[in-house]
Amino acid sequence: MNLPLKRIWFLIRVDTVEDEDLRLFAAANCSPGFGLETGDRRMLGVIRKKGRLDDYHERMLSIAARARELNVPWGANVICGHPGETPESLRSSAAFLRRLFLDPKGTSGFLSVDPFRLYPGSPIDAERAHYEQTYGTRFYRTEWWQDGDQEFLSEWVDPSAELDYLTREQLQHEELGPLLGAIEDNFVFEGHARDYYLRAIREQVSFSSARYRGHYFARHYAWQRYLGFPERGRRLRRAHAGLAELQRAQRAARLPALARAAEFADPP
């Protein structure tokens, strides 16, 4: 086959990459992807990340700096709201990620952020009781694939007694939204696949949009009604500090389309 490949993409562990590997990646048109998972040292243990962890984050910083020098593009994925996550660990993770991606010299990497999702048959699924007892995690719909709303229900988890679903979402938006928005201006990779990476960067930014976040908030409050707790849903909505701001942003985003529609509407 003669496929027009722009880049060869593969996943690799942070603790296995040496300088020689990065030079070979550059020569072979390869891009490494790292399952970084978190920028918080404590959460590495909670997640049970494999490999050498004592200098895990320092090695990631070193890899990022050397990849920039060699013009090797790379990606990293982190999870927000893994069972055991707290507000402090989420903020700590975001602080590390700002160091990693907002280096004044630039970055050749892009960041992918995912909320935690409960997958059937995974080790976490098998040990739900451990996370519930140890961290106060709450899994709302453990058989979410049977309810017809998989995209929301698989993520509907309170990571810990200190961090519920709504607070996790708000902190993720506050701590990581600005970072994701700043990566493109700091992205210094130059190569024929640059457009691919810019699309990936922009896609991540779109996940912080008012429209995207509003969709998940609507599902959250709808499920309060479905489960027979409408008053609890109303109480949560009133106490939801970021909801009014998000609704204002949604209205502002619709104004240009409404103005255009009004301009071409027939006069009364």
Secondary structure, DSSP 8 states (H G I E B T S, - for coil): -----S-EEEE--GGG--HHHHHHHHHTTEEEEEEEE-S-HHHHHHHT--S--TTHHHHHHHHHHHHHHHT--EEEEEEES-TT--HHHHHHHHHHHHHHH--TT-BSEEEEEEE----TTSHHHHTHHHHHHHH--EES-TTGGGTT-HHHHTT-EE-BTTB-HHHHHHHHHHHHHHHHHHHHHHB---STTHHHHHHHHHHHHHTTSHHHHHHHHHHHHHHHHHTT-HHHHHHHHHH-HHHHHHHHHHHHHHHHHHHHHHHHS---
